[in-house]
């Protein structure tokens, strides 16, 4: 939708996004798509809980980003140890 297109045109690579960030974008797109439509019970539930859902997905995204950074750091440390032992 429009949100995803705007993010892509801004140069944000979707392959580097966390799963939670992708879900957050999908939720935001779904919410914007509901504007002005006759809503089903499920859609009404999503709208009623949208702030809670956005907050939870945003927090999950932050945690997943932290995990990605820590994993990359651990991999770098592992490679450093391997290189150091090879040079010794």
C-alpha positions in Angstrom: 0.0 0.0 0.0 0.9 3.6 0.3 2.9 3.3 3.5 5.1 0.5 2.1 5.6 2.4 -1.1 6.7 5.5 0.8 9.1 3.4 2.9 10.7 1.8 -0.1 11.0 5.2 -1.9 12.7 6.5 1.2 15.4 3.8 0.7 14.5 1.5 3.6 15.4 -2.0 2.6 12.7 -4.4 3.6 15.1 -7.3 3.7 16.9 -5.7 6.7 13.7 -5.0 8.6 12.8 -7.1 11.6 9.8 -9.4 11.3 8.0 -7.2 13.9 8.7 -4.1 11.8 7.2 -5.7 8.8 4.2 -6.7 10.9 3.9 -3.1 12.2 4.0 -1.7 8.6 1.3 -4.2 7.6 -0.9 -3.2 10.6 -0.5 0.5 9.8 -1.4 -0.2 6.2 -4.4 -2.3 7.3 -5.6 0.5 9.6 -5.2 3.2 6.9 -7.1 0.9 4.4 -10.1 0.7 6.8 -10.7 4.4 6.8 -14.2 5.1 5.4 -15.2 1.5 5.0 -18.0 -0.5 6.5 -16.1 -2.6 9.1 -16.4 -6.3 10.0 -16.3 -7.3 13.7 -12.6 -8.3 13.2 -11.7 -4.9 11.7 -13.6 -3.1 14.5 -11.5 -5.1 17.0 -8.3 -4.2 15.3 -9.2 -0.5 15.3 -10.3 -0.6 18.9 -6.9 -2.2 19.9 -4.7 -0.3 17.3 -2.8 1.7 19.9 -2.1 -1.4 22.0 -1.1 -3.4 18.9 1.2 -0.7 17.5 2.9 -0.3 20.9 3.4 -4.0 21.3 4.8 -4.4 17.8 7.0 -1.3 18.2 8.5 -2.8 21.4 9.0 -6.1 19.7 10.7 -4.4 16.8 13.2 -2.7 19.2 13.9 -6.0 20.9 14.5 -7.8 17.6 16.8 -5.0 16.4 18.8 -5.3 19.7 19.0 -9.1 19.1 20.2 -8.6 15.6 22.9 -6.2 16.7 24.0 -8.5 19.6 24.1 -11.5 17.2 26.3 -9.5 14.7 28.6 -8.4 17.6 28.9 -12.0 18.8 29.7 -13.1 15.3 32.4 -10.4 15.0 33.9 -11.4 18.3 34.0 -15.0 17.2 35.8 -14.1 14.0 38.2 -11.9 15.9 39.1 -14.8 18.2 39.5 -17.1 15.2 41.8 -14.7 13.5 43.8 -14.0 16.6 44.4 -17.7 17.2 45.4 -18.2 13.6 48.0 -15.4 13.9 49.5 -16.8 17.1 
